[in-house]
Amino acid sequence: MRYSRIAWALEEISGSPRGGKADRTSALLREAAEEPEMLCPVVRLLTGELWPRWEGREMGIGPETIAAALVDVCDIDLSIERQQKGDMGLVAEAALEHKGQSSLFGQPLDALAVYEDLRRISSFKGSDSDQRKTAVLRGLFLLASPEEGKFIARTALRSMQAGLGPRTMIEAISSALACDAQSLARAFGLMPDLGCIAEMARLGRLDEVFIQPNLPARLMIYSVRGDFFPGAYLPKFPGLRVQVHKSGETVRIFSSQLRDISSSLSGLCQDVGRLNSDFVADALLIGFLSSHSPEGSAMNRICSGSEMLRYINRRRLARKSSIRPALLVYDLLAVEGKDICSLAYAHRRQRMLRALGPPRSAPFYGISPAEQRHLKDTADLDDYLCLARREGASGLLARDCEGIYRPGELSERDFIIRAAHIISALVVGVEWTTSKNGQTRARYLVALRQGEALVPVGRVWRTRSDCSFQPLSMAAASLNSQDDALGSSEHTRILLKIRIGGIEKAGPQWRIIEPLIEDYSLDSSIKDADELDRLNNICPK
């Protein structure tokens, strides 16, 4: 297959509405399927993903490398084109309209040759690697038409701008190969490589796709929902969601983006490698950081997700960090080489405890199952939320004991529950701001009652989308100024019902976290506001 067929298809797909992208893509895939060795390369050239993310390969080039390759091929000032167009694909297209030299043979570009040359770029290492990468690109641009050059540049930079995401590609593969889209989606969740999945579909072997050691599956997605009883609840801590593969003494840890981050966690991998069982686990990479309390005693806190991301990105320098990484396991996807996603969660949990042992108390090093409690009602949930937040959790993960694990799909029966409390606070001030689209918006300073006084606890402006707040805005406009409102209880007549995610306390001052206006009353008195002591019953965030 000539590369011009792919470039032409990408041009059409880029300009097609969302509904037409799959149809145009499937037409090209049907053509590619006539040459069996071309199906996987064509899928990868269309998506710009020339290899699975977990392979750890990098193209290692940027716009400057593309420009350096074009300079020797064209006769125009690239700096002007780059300033005017920005996108290097468009720059390459414009540059190749003014090609100063041509190939000795003028042969058309072969799609498989383009695919293999671009993949070869990722293998270049050493001091002369930049020159070798530029030489390969120069050779491709020398043979390419302007349209082909545009998509060669975009593929090299992994910026296709064609709108071909996994869902559209699955629809296109299903249509081209006359196979079930649901089976394709299931297989893609287990092995997130569309090129290989297309080839498995062509061979009629989608039912042979299972979770494999050292090949990450997509993680199941949890939505934020309400509670259900009875149910199993696990504390959800800050950190990075990862997938852990143990096979013998080899341990590989993959990020939620399917990238291998094991090299940054070599000590942790060695510790996990000492376990007897082989497994694939859905886990949270957390970090414990030692600090000192105001009284001088030692204490450990759990690092934020951004702190753990910085820790991972430091790679070898991570060894010098004072952060102590650990793995908190929430689910098991496979054990001893057997895929167990189709088992009920309760059975997977039992397998996890047999493989990893009982939950360990924090702070710990190595790997541990997450603690789990079975709760019967809202009172139990509130108590456990408060306890979990005191230990550093941001919420709870609710699990249905009969639910299966669906890689890459939204779970229908498992939810994240974030801590939330409703308080009644009086508006004591209004600040008016203008949004980017020109709309005027009110920010309300709210206060709780302490005796006969009102104590401000923060500002709130977000509201529920399913309720009309126009009367509230009109009433707020009648308040004169923040100082007047604070100085006289006659002006504090607006009561807000506010859902908050938590509170922070600095000395004697309180501040509400993640406030959302649930409801309001325009004719209230100071006695309708909650007492400030109400915040003492809400766990600090």
C-alpha positions in Angstrom: 0.0 0.0 0.0 1.3 3.4 -0.9 1.6 6.0 1.9 -0.4 8.5 -0.2 -3.5 6.4 0.5 -3.1 6.9 4.2 -2.2 10.6 3.9 -5.3 11.1 1.7 -7.5 9.3 4.1 -6.2 11.2 7.1 -6.9 14.5 5.2 -10.5 13.4 4.7 -10.9 12.1 8.2 -9.5 15.3 9.7 -12.2 17.3 7.9 -15.0 14.9 8.5 -17.7 15.4 11.2 -17.5 13.0 14.1 -20.1 10.6 12.7 -18.3 10.3 9.4 -14.7 9.6 10.7 -15.4 5.9 11.4 -16.9 5.3 8.0 -13.9 6.8 6.2 -11.5 4.9 8.4 -13.2 1.6 7.9 -13.0 1.9 4.1 -9.2 2.2 4.4 -9.0 -0.6 6.9 -10.9 -2.9 4.5 -8.3 -2.1 1.8 -5.5 -2.8 4.3 -6.9 -6.1 5.3 -6.4 -7.4 1.8 -2.7 -7.3 2.6 -2.6 -9.1 6.0 0.8 -7.7 7.0 -0.5 -4.1 6.5 -3.4 -4.0 8.9 -1.5 -3.4 12.1 0.9 -0.8 10.6 -2.1 1.1 9.0 -4.0 1.2 12.3 -0.9 2.6 14.0 -0.1 5.1 11.3 -3.7 6.4 11.5 -3.6 6.8 15.3 0.0 8.0 15.5 0.7 5.3 18.1 3.5 3.4 16.4 4.1 1.1 19.4 2.3 0.3 22.7 3.0 2.8 25.4 4.4 0.2 27.8 7.3 -0.6 25.5 9.1 2.5 26.8 10.2 3.7 23.4 10.4 7.4 22.6 10.7 9.1 19.3 12.9 11.7 21.0 12.3 14.5 18.5 10.6 17.9 18.5 9.8 20.6 16.1 13.4 21.6 15.7 14.3 18.1 14.4 11.5 18.4 11.8 12.7 21.8 10.8 16.3 20.6 10.4 15.2 17.8 8.1 13.1 20.2 6.0 15.9 22.8 5.6 17.9 20.6 3.3 14.9 19.7 1.2 13.1 22.9 0.6 13.9 26.4 -0.7 11.8 28.6 1.6 12.4 30.5 4.9 11.1 28.0 7.5 11.1 30.6 10.3 8.4 32.6 8.5 6.3 29.5 7.9 6.6 28.4 11.5 5.7 31.8 12.8 2.6 32.0 10.5 1.4 28.3 10.8 2.6 27.0 14.1 1.7 23.4 13.4 4.7 21.6 12.0 2.5 19.4 9.8 1.3 22.5 8.0 4.9 23.8 7.9 6.1 20.6 6.3 3.3 20.7 3.7 4.1 24.3 2.8 7.9 23.6 2.7 7.5 20.6 0.4 5.6 22.7 -2.1 9.0 24.3 -2.7 11.1 21.2 -2.7 14.6 22.2 -3.9 15.8 18.6 -4.7 14.1 15.4 -5.5 14.9 11.7 -5.2 17.1 10.1 -7.8 14.4 7.6 -8.6 11.2 9.4 -7.7 9.6 6.3 -6.4 6.3 6.7 -4.4 6.5 6.2 -0.7 5.5 2.8 0.6 3.4 2.8 3.7 5.2 -0.1 5.4 8.6 1.6 4.7 7.3 4.8 6.3 6.1 2.9 9.3 9.4 1.0 9.7 11.5 4.1 9.3 9.6 6.1 11.9 9.8 3.2 14.3 13.5 2.9 13.6 14.0 6.5 14.8 13.2 5.5 18.3 16.1 3.0 18.4 18.8 5.6 17.8 21.0 6.2 20.8 24.3 7.9 21.4 25.9 11.2 20.6 25.1 11.1 16.9 21.5 10.0 17.4 20.1 13.5 16.5 21.9 13.5 13.2 20.7 10.0 12.4 17.1 10.9 13.2 17.3 14.0 11.0 18.8 11.9 8.2 15.9 9.4 8.2 13.3 12.2 8.3 15.1 14.0 5.5 15.0 10.9 3.4 11.2 10.6 3.9 10.6 14.2 3.1 12.7 13.9 0.0 10.3 11.3 -1.4 7.1 12.7 0.1 4.4 14.9 -1.5 3.3 18.0 0.5 0.3 16.1 1.8 2.3 13.1 2.8 4.9 15.3 4.4 2.2 16.9 6.6 1.3 13.6 8.2 4.8 12.2 8.4 5.7 15.3 10.5 2.6 14.9 12.6 3.2 11.2 13.1 6.8 11.8 14.2 5.6 14.4 16.7 2.6 12.1 17.8 0.1 14.9 17.1 -2.2 13.5 14.4 -5.1 16.0 14.9 -7.5 13.6 13.1 -9.9 12.9 15.9 -9.3 9.2 15.8 -9.7 8.1 19.4 -10.1 4.5 20.6 -13.9 4.5 20.4 -13.9 5.7 16.8 -11.2 3.2 15.8 -13.1 0.3 17.5 -16.2 1.3 15.5 -14.1 1.5 12.3 -12.4 -1.9 12.9 -15.8 -3.5 13.7 -17.3 -2.2 10.4 -14.2 -3.1 8.3 -13.8 -6.7 9.6 -17.5 -7.4 10.4 -16.8 -8.3 14.0 -18.7 -7.4 17.2 -17.8 -3.9 18.6 -18.4 -5.1 22.2 -15.9 -7.9 21.8 -13.4 -5.5 20.3 -13.9 -3.1 23.3 -13.5 -5.9 25.7 -10.3 -7.1 24.0 -8.9 -3.5 23.9 -9.5 -3.2 27.6 -7.4 -6.3 28.2 -4.7 -5.5 25.6 -4.7 -1.7 24.8 -2.9 -1.9 21.4 -5.4 -1.2 18.6 -3.0 -2.5 15.9 -2.7 -5.9 17.6 -6.4 -6.0 18.4 -7.3 -5.4 14.7 -5.0 -8.3 13.7 -6.6 -10.6 16.3 -10.0 -9.6 15.0 -8.9 -10.4 11.4 -7.9 -13.8 12.6 -11.1 -14.4 14.6 -9.2 -14.7 17.8 -10.6 -12.0 20.0 -11.8 -14.6 22.6 -8.1 -15.5 23.1 -7.2 -12.1 24.5 -6.7 -12.2 28.3 -4.6 -10.4 30.9 -1.0 -11.3 30.4 2.0 -10.8 32.8 4.0 -7.6 32.0 1.4 -6.3 29.5 -0.8 -3.8 31.3 -4.6 -3.8 30.8 -6.7 -0.7 31.1 -7.9 0.1 34.6 -11.6 0.0 35.4 -13.2 3.5 35.8 -15.2 4.5 38.9 -17.8 7.3 38.9 -18.6 9.6 41.9 -21.9 8.5 43.2 -24.0 8.1 46.3 -23.7 5.3 48.9 -25.5 1.9 49.0 -25.9 -0.5 51.9 -24.8 -3.0 52.9 -21.5 -2.6 51.1 -17.8 -3.0 51.2 -15.9 0.3 51.7 -12.2 1.0 51.3 -10.4 4.3 52.1 -9.2 6.3 49.0 -5.9 8.0 49.6 -4.0 10.6 47.5 -1.5 9.1 45.2 -1.0 7.7 41.7 -3.2 4.8 40.4 -1.0 2.1 39.0 -1.0 -1.5 37.8 1.5 -4.0 39.4 2.7 -7.1 37.5 4.7 -9.7 39.4 6.0 -12.7 37.5 8.6 -14.7 39.4 11.1 -12.2 40.8 10.3 -9.7 38.1 8.1 -6.8 39.0 6.9 -4.1 36.7 4.7 -1.1 37.7 2.7 0.7 35.0 1.0 4.1 35.4 -2.6 4.7 34.5 -1.3 5.9 31.1 0.2 2.4 30.6 3.8 3.7 30.9 6.4 1.5 32.7 7.6 3.5 35.8 9.5 0.6 37.4 12.9 2.2 36.9 11.9 5.0 39.4 10.8 2.4 41.9 13.6 -0.2 41.8 13.7 -0.7 45.6 10.0 -1.1 45.9 10.0 -3.6 43.0 12.7 -5.7 44.7 10.6 -5.8 47.9 7.4 -6.9 46.0 9.5 -9.5 44.1 10.2 -11.4 47.4 6.5 -12.4 47.6 5.7 -16.0 46.6 2.6 -15.5 44.5 2.5 -14.1 40.9 -0.3 -11.6 40.3 -1.6 -8.5 38.5 -3.0 -5.9 40.8 -4.9 -2.6 40.6 -3.1 -0.4 43.2 -2.4 3.0 44.4 1.2 4.3 44.6 1.4 6.3 47.8 4.3 8.0 49.6 5.0 8.5 53.3 6.9 11.6 54.2 8.3 12.1 57.7 7.9 15.4 59.4 7.6 16.9 62.8 4.5 18.2 64.6 4.5 21.7 66.3 5.2 19.9 69.5 8.4 18.4 68.0 7.2 14.7 67.8 7.8 12.7 64.6 4.8 12.1 62.3 4.2 10.7 58.9 1.9 12.2 56.3 0.7 10.8 53.0 2.0 12.6 49.9 -0.2 14.3 47.4 -0.6 13.0 43.9 1.5 15.8 42.5 4.3 15.0 44.9 4.3 11.4 43.8 4.3 12.4 40.2 7.4 14.6 40.8 9.0 11.7 42.6 8.4 9.4 39.6 9.7 11.9 37.2 13.0 12.3 39.1 13.8 8.7 38.2 17.3 7.8 39.6 17.3 10.9 41.7 14.2 9.5 43.4 16.5 7.4 45.5 17.7 10.5 47.3 14.2 11.6 48.1 12.9 11.5 51.7 9.6 10.1 50.4 9.0 6.4 51.2 6.9 4.8 48.4 4.5 2.0 49.0 1.7 0.1 47.1 -1.8 -0.1 48.4 -3.7 -2.8 46.5 -7.5 -2.4 45.9 -8.1 -5.3 43.5 -6.6 -8.3 41.9 -7.0 -8.9 38.1 -5.0 -12.1 37.8 -3.2 -14.5 40.1 -0.7 -17.3 39.2 -1.2 -16.6 35.5 -5.0 -16.9 35.6 -7.3 -14.0 34.6 -9.8 -13.6 37.4 -11.6 -10.4 36.3 -14.8 -12.4 35.7 -14.9 -13.5 39.4 -17.1 -11.6 41.9 -15.2 -8.9 43.9 -15.6 -10.9 47.1 -13.7 -13.8 45.6 -11.0 -11.6 44.1 -10.6 -10.0 47.5 -10.1 -13.4 49.1 -7.4 -14.3 46.5 -5.7 -10.9 47.2 -5.5 -11.6 50.9 -4.1 -15.1 50.2 -1.4 -13.6 47.9 -0.5 -10.5 49.9 -1.5 -11.2 53.4 -3.7 -9.0 55.7 -3.7 -5.2 55.5 -0.8 -3.5 57.2 -0.9 -0.4 59.3 0.5 2.9 57.9 3.3 3.8 57.5 4.6 0.7 55.8 7.0 -0.2 53.1 6.3 -2.6 50.3 2.8 -3.7 49.4 -0.4 -4.2 51.3 -4.1 -4.8 50.6 -6.2 -1.7 51.4 -8.3 -2.0 54.5 -11.9 -2.8 54.0 -15.0 -2.5 56.2 -18.6 -3.6 55.6 -21.0 -0.8 56.5 -24.7 -1.1 57.1 -26.1 2.4 57.2 -25.3 6.2 56.8 -24.2 6.6 60.4 -21.5 3.9 59.9 -20.5 5.6 56.6 -20.2 9.1 58.2 -18.1 7.6 61.1 -15.8 5.8 58.7 -15.4 8.8 56.4 -14.4 10.9 59.4 -11.9 8.3 60.5 -10.5 7.8 57.0 -10.0 11.5 56.5 -8.1 11.8 59.8 -5.7 9.2 58.4 -5.3 11.2 55.2 -7.9 9.7 52.9 -9.9 11.9 50.4 -12.9 9.6 50.4 -14.1 6.0 50.2 -14.3 3.4 47.4 -17.6 1.6 47.6 -17.4 -2.0 46.1 -20.2 -4.3 45.2 -19.2 -7.8 46.5 -20.8 -9.4 43.4 -19.3 -7.0 40.9 -16.8 -8.2 38.2 -13.8 -6.2 37.0 -14.3 -4.5 33.6 -10.9 -3.3 32.2 -11.2 0.1 30.5 -14.9 0.3 31.2 -17.1 2.3 33.6 -18.1 0.2 36.5 -21.9 0.0 37.0 -21.7 -1.1 40.6 -18.6 0.4 42.2 -18.4 4.1 43.1 -16.1 6.7 44.7 -17.7 8.5 47.7 -16.1 11.8 48.6 -16.6 13.2 52.1 -19.4 15.8 52.1 -21.3 17.7 54.8 -24.2 20.2 54.6 -23.9 23.4 56.7 -26.3 26.4 57.0 -24.4 29.7 56.7 -25.5 33.3 56.4 -24.3 35.6 53.7 -22.3 38.5 55.2 -20.8 39.9 52.1 -20.9 39.8 48.3 -18.1 40.3 45.8 -19.0 40.6 42.1 -16.7 39.2 39.4 -16.9 38.9 35.6 -16.2 35.6 33.9 -14.3 35.1 30.7 -17.5 35.1 28.7 -18.6 38.4 30.2 -21.2 37.0 32.7 -21.4 38.7 36.1 -21.1 36.3 39.0 -21.5 36.7 42.8 -19.0 35.3 45.3 -20.6 35.0 48.7 -18.7 35.5 52.0 -20.5 33.2 54.5 -20.5 33.0 58.2 -21.6 30.7 61.1 -22.9 31.7 64.4 -20.8 32.0 67.6 -23.2 33.3 70.3 -24.7 36.5 68.9 -21.7 37.1 66.6 -21.1 35.9 63.0 -17.7 34.4 62.1 -16.8 34.2 58.4 -15.7 30.8 57.3 -15.0 31.3 53.5 -16.4 32.2 50.2 -18.7 30.2 47.9 -19.9 30.8 44.3 -20.5 27.4 42.7 -24.1 26.3 42.5 -26.1 23.2 41.6 -26.9 23.2 37.8 -30.4 21.8 38.3 -31.7 24.7 40.4 -32.6 28.4 39.6 -30.4 30.8 41.6 -31.6 34.1 39.9 -33.6 35.2 43.0 -30.5 34.6 45.1 -28.4 36.9 42.8 -31.1 39.6 42.9 -31.3 39.5 46.7 -27.5 39.5 47.0 -27.4 42.7 44.9 -29.4 44.5 47.6 -26.6 44.0 50.1 -24.5 47.2 50.2 -21.0 46.2 50.9 -19.1 43.5 52.8 -18.3 45.9 55.7 -22.0 47.0 56.1 -23.2 43.4 56.0 -20.7 42.3 58.6 -21.5 45.2 60.8 -25.2 44.8 61.1 -27.3 41.7 61.5 -30.2 43.4 59.7 -28.5 42.8 56.4 -27.7 39.2 56.9 -31.0 37.8 55.8 -29.8 35.3 53.1 -29.2 31.7 54.3 -27.3 29.2 52.1 -27.4 25.5 52.4 -23.8 24.6 51.4 -22.3 21.1 50.7 -18.6 21.1 51.7 -15.9 18.5 51.1 -14.2 19.4 54.4 -12.7 22.2 56.4 -9.2 23.6 57.2 -8.2 25.2 60.4 -5.3 27.7 60.9 -5.1 28.7 64.5 -8.6 30.0 65.5 -9.8 30.5 61.9 -11.8 28.0 59.9 -12.0 27.7 56.1 -14.6 25.5 54.2 -13.3 23.3 51.4 -15.0 22.6 48.0 -18.2 24.5 48.9 -21.3 24.1 46.7 -24.6 25.9 47.2 -27.4 23.3 47.4 -30.3 25.6 48.4 -31.1 29.0 49.9 -33.6 31.0 51.9 -34.1 34.8 51.4 -35.8 35.4 54.7 -33.7 34.1 57.5 -32.3 35.3 60.8 -29.0 34.8 62.6 -30.6 31.9 64.6 -31.0 29.9 61.4 -27.2 29.7 60.9 -25.3 26.7 62.3 -23.1 27.2 65.3 -19.4 27.5 64.6 -18.9 24.5 66.9 -20.6 22.4 64.1 -17.3 22.5 62.3 -15.7 20.6 65.2 -17.7 17.6 64.2 -16.3 17.7 60.6 -12.9 16.2 60.1 -10.2 18.6 59.0 -9.1 17.9 55.4 
